[in-house]
Amino acid sequence: MTGHRMSKFYITTAIDYVNSRPHLGTAYEKITADIIARYKRLAGVPTHFLMGNDEHSLNVFRRAKELGLDPKAYCDQMEREFREVWQRLDVSFDDFIRTTDARHHVGVTELVRRIQAAGDIYEGHYEGWYCNSCEAFKQEKDLVDGLCPVHRTKPDWIKEKNHFFRLSKYQRPLLDHYARHPEALEPEVRRNEILNVIQGGLDDISISRAGQAWGIPLPFDAQSVVYVWFDALINYISALGFGAGDDEAFRRWWPASLHVIGKDITRFHCVIWPAMLLSAGLELPARVFGHGFVTFEGEKMSKSLGTIVDPLDAASKFGPDPLRLYLVREFAYGQDGDFSWERFEERYNADLANNLGNLVSRLATMAEKYCGGRLPVPGAPAGRLAETAGAALSSYRAAMDAFALQDGMAAAYTLIDAANQFIAETEPWKLAKDDAHAARVAQILYEVAEALRIAAILLLPAMPASAAEILRRVGAPKPGAEHRLDDARWGAAGDLTTIKADAMWPRIGEAKKK
Ligand SMILES: [Zn+2]
């Protein structure tokens, strides 16, 4: 990797169909991508985080018609709803693209033009299966008992004039690319699936739909629109101004450092997208991460199946942070997970109420009682908590750099656990009975506060508001958002002054349990 690539981080998520509101599955993707983006900013890396909505879907068009709305007006309304959900979940995207944006129209037109200029588009007829819910062409071998395996509905048999992209031409270049850059597709299980697909041979794909009005017309055939998936993938560069007169953002941020996507769309992102870019002579994204599905009671979150749990249920009740922490603490990133309210409650009580929240309260109470809240840097050398903090910081960095978000959070919690244990073992409330121990009591409490300050910095990406509140309560000299990983060095903040306030996470009562 060149220095140029290391000096910035461009992260994207999949853009969402707007025929229904965001659900836990989409929220999981946005929250985990947000944690990675916030971690990069914390690490001092210039970061650009893109999200958006995929509006050129026939399902969107149909949904708007059902509601008696103009499709664009419907998309405008859904954009407001999506943005409102992301705001409530504290998702810190820098840019939000809509595929009906003028800039997207420009980018799609230019990319299609380049691919055509490369001789990679030809006219033909498509005859075969098409699942309207997937908005995808299906091969016989993709179907299960003649049905779409995702939607369990019978796909339509369609026959129309289409323009085709010479995907077959890119089999060898794609295999070479993944041989040179195995890290370009993670986790490994997804990479192996995709390598099998590519090795099995690639068919050319249809990239247009005939006789439709909703979409971006092909620059060389105004009677056809660009197929929604081909259109959607291009958002990652059109958002940066690709194809526009001013493409400074494109030159600054492309290629993407990380595309965060669901595992079901790795084929689009790891076969078709890089082939499109190769054809157009553009650089390939450094990495695609295909996360698993978070299900609810064993059922995949799906707009079409209607098994929806509104992520706002937890976020509006407890604020976004307990949900955000739960989603990364509970599930290994890359694997599937099953959301349960029972586990959410257990984790809330264990991680937040009893552990971190209790530590914040006990420290503030003791610091006020024994030291008037003032905890100067002790003259005595730092004890074992300082060592634990150093180890936690290095495991945290290693884990977060590898997108092992669960391990990153676990590293932060080793420090919180150690601080709780340190209080239990040193028993400052006993030492405080004798004035001769005043210096020792002050040192113990300073060290606990310092451990808490450092743990809070490590938790900033997952729990931005709560971690900032903890930093305020331990007397960190600047607001949470201004912190960098360098601030997580032991003693970096100098003297601390604690602030006593209400419990941050009161226990969820037993009464709620059935
Ligand atoms: Zn389907």
Boltz pocket constraint, residues with backbone or C-beta under 6 A from the ligand:
constraints:
  - pocket:
      binder: B
      contacts: [[A, 131], [A, 132], [A, 133], [A, 134], [A, 135], [A, 148], [A, 149], [A, 150], [A, 151], [A, 152]]
      max_distance: 6.0
